[in-house]
């Protein structure tokens, strides 16, 4: 089994939020509107990543890139904002086995 990871187009924000609602581990902080607020406050660039097996979405990973001094770092969530974990979340674990 392989998982293909793609960056979701921001125009598909409703799709992202639907995936968050379907996820047993998705939280308020995974919602696209919230991630955009975090993106602005952290001076970051959001990369909403979705993992697929075939056409079926199996996971989400909201990555925020921060560039300083020519160096890019990826966070989820960015440090210093006091946010809870917003790292990867899965959609249907049964499809991964």
TAFENTA-V116391 format. One record per backbone hydrogen bond with DSSP energy under -0.5 kcal/mol. CO is the residue of the C=O (numbers start at 1). NH is the residue of the N-H. Records with the same first field share a line. If there is no record, write none. Layout:
CO: NH, NH
//
This chain:
2: 4
3: 5
4: 52
6: 8, 50
9: 12
10: 13
12: 15, 16
13: 17
14: 18
15: 19
16: 20
17: 21
18: 22
19: 23
23: 26
27: 30
28: 31
31: 35
32: 36
33: 37
34: 38
35: 39
36: 40
37: 41
38: 42
39: 44
40: 43
45: 65
47: 49, 63
48: 8
49: 61
50: 6
51: 58, 59
52: 4, 54
53: 56
55: 57
56: 53
58: 91
59: 51
60: 89
61: 49, 63
63: 47, 65
64: 75
65: 45
66: 68, 73
68: 71
71: 68
73: 66
75: 64
76: 86
77: 76
78: 81
86: 62
89: 60
90: 25
92: 95
93: 96
94: 97
//
